[in-house]
Amino acid sequence: MGDRNLLEKVRTETKENNVNNVTRTKAYLDFYLQYPEIQWAFLGHMVSRNGGWNMTDLKGDFLTRLLSKKERNSFFQFLERGNWLIFQDVYPQFLLYKESLKQNKPFFYLLSYLNVSTFMETIWNHFWRYQERYILCIALVINEQSYLEKRVVQNPVYQKEVLNKFEFFLQDLLSFNHILFPYDDGELAGQTLHQFESVNERILLGKRLYSVLFKNKDFLRIIVDWAKNHPHTGSRKDYWPHIFNNIKEGIPGFTYPIRLKSCQLRKGARKFYSPSLENAWKNVSQPEAEKGDWFEDWRVMDYLVEDNEMIDGEIRNEYCKTLERLEVAALAKKTINFLE
């Protein structure tokens, strides 16, 4: 296959899998199961699940009470654009790696034709020779977060309509800042992101998430098994069916007593609505990615030094408190609206 045909094939296959959050998330897992040496594919899969849950939360029980329809639409556009951009940047890299293995020669010189950073071309060639999994995975974390920085985080529209407006929500209220890794029977591991707008904080979060997933092989095996056995739908029912349901239970109305206590539903309380992605949002046709290489400062290489600290990933209690705060806030907002 000639270079031109290969590039065409890569673009086509990427586009076919870049339809929505569910198709992207599945493509990452499928790739990882075939090529487990590409650890970012599994990290990306688990983080992308969280992106999908954040999208469907915008149509779930809490946020429909706390945010206007326009605000929720803006938030979705922000999440969807970021999820789409990362996939169209990283998945072609995976496909060129796959072709390199098939033909037993590196094709990474083609990355520039796919608008992938020169930083990643260097890293992939290094990986081809030395097979250093950690360096490749963290380099991909650096690459994707740096790639998003100008295109989404610093985009004036998202700054105005999402980040400035929802700073309080993002940091203090939403489960948006929790990255959850579900495993056995409703158990959760993960990390919390503080300061979403800091590219440094997002990269350091990626390194901590790497530690949670990959430092303990037994734990990794359990989480991969969970992911294989629970296809991603976008609904939080995927991991907590005892609290969330993808269909609305009961009759809508003003009666909204507190239903949650210590991450359990009170006796007789109906479950919280968490729709599947296909029932929450229509597929979006995205404009082409903005051109330009983010790589300007060699000091990003410092992130590639491996940290030896062990991260336990305990997040369940923190996440439970967030859910309880959300429920109280939604109830208070509903009461205020009723009294006005």
C-alpha positions in Angstrom: 0.0 0.0 0.0 1.4 3.4 -1.0 1.7 6.3 1.5 -1.2 8.2 -0.1 -3.5 5.2 0.1 -2.5 4.5 3.7 -3.2 8.1 4.7 -6.6 7.9 3.0 -7.4 4.6 4.8 -6.3 6.1 8.2 -8.5 9.2 7.7 -11.5 7.1 6.7 -11.2 4.7 9.6 -10.7 7.6 12.0 -13.8 9.4 10.7 -15.9 6.2 10.9 -15.1 5.8 14.6 -15.4 9.5 15.5 -19.2 9.7 15.3 -19.9 10.2 19.0 -18.5 9.6 22.5 -19.7 5.9 22.5 -18.1 5.0 19.2 -14.8 6.7 20.3 -14.7 5.1 23.7 -15.3 1.6 22.1 -12.6 2.1 19.5 -10.0 2.9 22.2 -10.9 -0.3 24.1 -10.9 -2.4 21.0 -7.4 -1.1 20.1 -6.0 -1.7 23.6 -7.3 -5.3 23.7 -5.4 -5.9 20.5 -2.3 -3.9 21.4 -2.0 -3.7 25.2 1.5 -2.2 24.9 -0.3 1.0 23.9 -1.4 1.9 27.5 -2.8 5.3 26.6 -5.6 3.4 24.6 -7.0 2.0 27.9 -6.4 5.2 29.8 -8.1 7.1 27.0 -11.0 4.6 27.1 -11.6 5.1 30.8 -11.3 8.9 30.7 -13.6 9.0 27.6 -16.2 7.0 29.6 -16.2 9.9 32.1 -16.6 12.4 29.2 -19.7 10.5 28.2 -21.1 10.5 31.7 -20.5 14.2 31.9 -22.4 14.7 28.6 -25.5 12.7 29.8 -25.5 14.3 33.2 -26.6 17.5 31.3 -29.9 15.7 30.6 -30.1 13.8 33.9 -32.0 14.6 37.1 -29.7 17.2 38.7 -28.4 19.5 36.0 -31.7 19.9 34.2 -32.7 21.7 37.4 -29.5 23.6 37.9 -28.7 24.9 34.4 -30.8 26.4 31.6 -31.2 24.6 28.3 -28.8 27.1 26.6 -26.2 26.5 29.3 -26.5 22.8 29.0 -26.1 23.0 25.2 -23.0 25.1 25.5 -21.5 22.7 28.0 -22.2 19.7 25.8 -20.6 21.5 22.7 -17.5 22.1 24.9 -17.3 18.4 26.0 -18.1 17.0 22.6 -15.5 19.2 20.8 -12.8 18.2 23.2 -13.7 14.5 22.9 -13.8 14.7 19.1 -10.6 16.6 18.8 -8.6 14.2 20.9 -9.8 11.2 18.9 -9.1 12.7 15.5 -5.5 13.4 16.7 -4.7 10.2 18.6 -6.5 7.5 16.6 -4.5 8.1 13.4 -1.3 7.6 15.4 -2.6 4.2 16.6 -3.5 3.2 13.0 0.0 4.1 11.8 1.5 2.0 14.6 -0.8 -0.9 13.6 0.4 -0.6 9.9 4.1 -0.3 11.1 3.7 -3.6 12.9 2.0 -5.2 10.0 4.8 -4.2 7.6 7.6 -4.4 10.1 8.8 -0.9 9.4 7.9 2.5 11.0 5.4 4.8 9.2 5.6 7.6 11.7 7.1 10.0 9.1 3.5 10.2 7.9 2.2 11.8 11.1 3.0 15.3 9.9 0.5 14.8 7.0 -2.1 14.1 9.6 -1.3 17.3 11.5 0.1 15.4 14.4 2.8 17.2 16.5 6.5 16.8 15.7 6.8 15.9 19.4 4.8 12.7 18.8 6.7 11.7 15.7 9.9 11.7 17.8 8.3 9.8 20.6 6.8 7.1 18.4 10.2 6.5 16.7 11.7 6.2 20.2 9.0 3.7 21.2 9.5 1.7 18.0 13.2 1.2 19.0 13.0 1.0 22.8 9.4 -0.1 23.7 9.2 2.2 26.7 5.5 2.1 27.5 5.5 4.7 30.2 7.2 7.3 28.1 4.8 6.7 25.2 1.7 6.9 27.4 2.7 10.0 29.3 3.9 11.7 26.0 0.4 11.0 24.6 -1.1 12.6 27.8 1.1 15.7 27.2 0.3 15.8 23.6 -3.5 15.6 23.9 -3.7 18.1 26.8 -1.4 20.6 24.9 -3.4 20.0 21.7 -6.7 20.9 23.5 -5.2 23.9 25.2 -5.5 26.4 22.4 -8.3 24.7 20.5 -10.8 24.3 23.4 -9.6 25.6 26.8 -8.3 29.0 25.5 -11.0 29.2 22.8 -12.8 32.6 23.5 -16.3 31.1 22.9 -15.8 28.3 25.5 -14.0 30.7 27.9 -17.1 33.0 27.9 -19.9 30.5 27.6 -18.5 27.6 29.7 -15.3 28.1 31.7 -15.9 31.5 33.2 -19.6 30.9 33.7 -19.3 27.5 35.3 -16.1 27.8 37.3 -18.0 27.3 40.6 -19.9 24.3 39.1 -16.8 22.7 37.7 -14.7 23.0 40.8 -17.1 22.6 43.7 -20.3 21.0 42.6 -20.2 18.9 39.4 -18.8 15.4 39.3 -17.2 16.8 36.2 -13.9 17.1 38.1 -13.9 13.4 39.2 -12.4 10.8 36.9 -13.9 7.5 38.0 -12.6 4.0 37.2 -15.4 1.5 38.1 -14.5 -2.1 38.9 -16.0 -5.0 40.9 -19.6 -4.6 41.9 -19.8 -0.9 42.1 -16.4 -0.2 43.5 -14.7 3.0 42.3 -11.1 4.2 42.0 -9.9 7.4 40.4 -8.7 11.0 40.9 -10.0 14.5 41.2 -8.9 17.3 39.0 -8.5 20.7 40.5 -8.0 23.7 38.2 -9.3 22.3 34.9 -7.9 25.4 33.1 -4.3 24.6 34.0 -2.6 22.4 31.3 0.0 21.5 33.9 -2.7 20.2 36.3 -4.3 18.2 33.6 -1.0 16.6 32.6 -0.2 15.8 36.3 -3.7 14.3 36.6 -2.9 12.1 33.6 0.2 10.9 35.4 -1.7 10.1 38.6 -4.4 8.2 36.6 -1.6 6.2 34.9 -0.4 5.2 38.4 -3.8 4.1 39.5 -4.4 2.0 36.4 -1.0 0.5 35.6 1.1 0.3 38.7 -0.7 -2.8 40.0 -1.1 -5.5 37.4 -3.9 -7.4 39.4 -5.9 -4.2 39.7 -5.4 -3.4 36.0 -6.7 -6.9 35.1 -9.9 -6.3 37.2 -10.6 -2.9 35.6 -10.0 -4.3 32.1 -12.4 -7.1 32.8 -15.0 -4.7 34.1 -14.6 -2.6 30.9 -15.0 -5.6 28.7 -18.1 -6.8 30.5 -19.8 -3.4 30.7 -20.1 -1.8 27.2 -20.1 2.0 27.5 -23.6 3.6 26.9 -23.0 7.0 28.5 -25.4 6.3 31.3 -24.1 6.1 34.9 -26.2 3.0 35.3 -23.3 1.3 33.6 -21.4 1.3 37.0 -24.1 2.1 39.6 -27.4 0.5 38.6 -28.5 0.6 42.3 -28.6 4.4 42.1 -29.0 5.4 38.4 -31.5 4.2 35.8 -31.5 5.1 32.1 -35.3 5.4 32.1 -37.2 7.9 34.2 -38.9 6.3 37.2 -42.0 7.7 38.9 -44.1 10.7 38.1 -42.4 14.0 37.5 -43.5 16.8 39.7 -42.5 19.0 42.6 -42.2 16.1 45.2 -38.4 15.7 45.4 -37.4 14.5 48.8 -33.8 13.8 49.5 -33.2 10.3 48.2 -29.5 9.7 48.8 -27.8 8.8 52.0 -24.2 7.6 52.0 -24.4 6.5 48.4 -27.4 4.4 49.0 -31.0 5.2 48.0 -33.4 5.6 50.9 -36.0 3.0 51.2 -38.7 3.3 48.5 -36.9 6.2 46.7 -36.8 6.1 42.9 -33.5 6.0 41.1 -31.9 9.0 39.5 -32.3 9.4 35.8 -29.1 9.0 33.8 -29.9 8.6 30.1 -27.8 6.7 27.6 -25.9 9.0 25.2 -28.1 8.1 22.2 -31.2 9.2 24.1 -29.5 12.4 25.4 -27.8 14.0 22.4 -27.9 13.8 18.7 -24.6 13.2 16.8 -22.8 16.4 15.9 -20.9 17.2 12.7 -17.7 18.9 13.8 -15.8 21.6 11.8 -12.3 20.6 10.9 -9.6 20.8 13.6 -7.6 24.0 13.8 -4.1 23.6 12.3 -0.9 24.3 14.1 1.7 22.5 16.2 1.6 23.1 19.9 5.2 21.9 20.5 7.4 25.0 21.3 9.0 24.3 24.6 11.4 21.3 25.2 10.8 21.5 28.9 7.6 19.5 28.6 10.1 16.5 28.5 10.3 16.9 32.3 6.9 15.3 32.6 8.3 12.1 31.1 10.3 11.4 34.3 8.5 8.6 36.1 7.2 9.4 39.6 7.6 6.5 42.1 4.8 7.6 44.5 2.0 5.1 44.8 -1.5 6.5 44.4 -4.3 4.6 46.1 -7.0 6.0 43.9 -9.6 6.2 46.7 -12.4 8.4 45.4 -15.7 6.8 46.4 -16.3 8.9 49.5 -15.5 12.1 47.7 -17.8 11.2 44.8 -20.6 10.3 47.2 -20.3 13.7 48.8 -20.4 15.4 45.4 -23.6 13.5 44.5 -25.2 14.5 47.8 -24.3 18.2 47.3 -25.7 18.0 43.8 -29.0 16.6 45.0 -29.3 19.3 47.7 -28.5 22.0 45.2 -31.0 20.7 42.7 -33.7 20.4 45.4 -33.0 24.0 46.6 -33.1 25.4 43.0 -36.4 23.5 42.4 -37.9 24.9 45.6 -36.8 28.5 44.7 -38.4 28.2 41.3 -41.6 26.9 42.8 -41.7 29.8 45.3 -41.1 32.5 42.7 
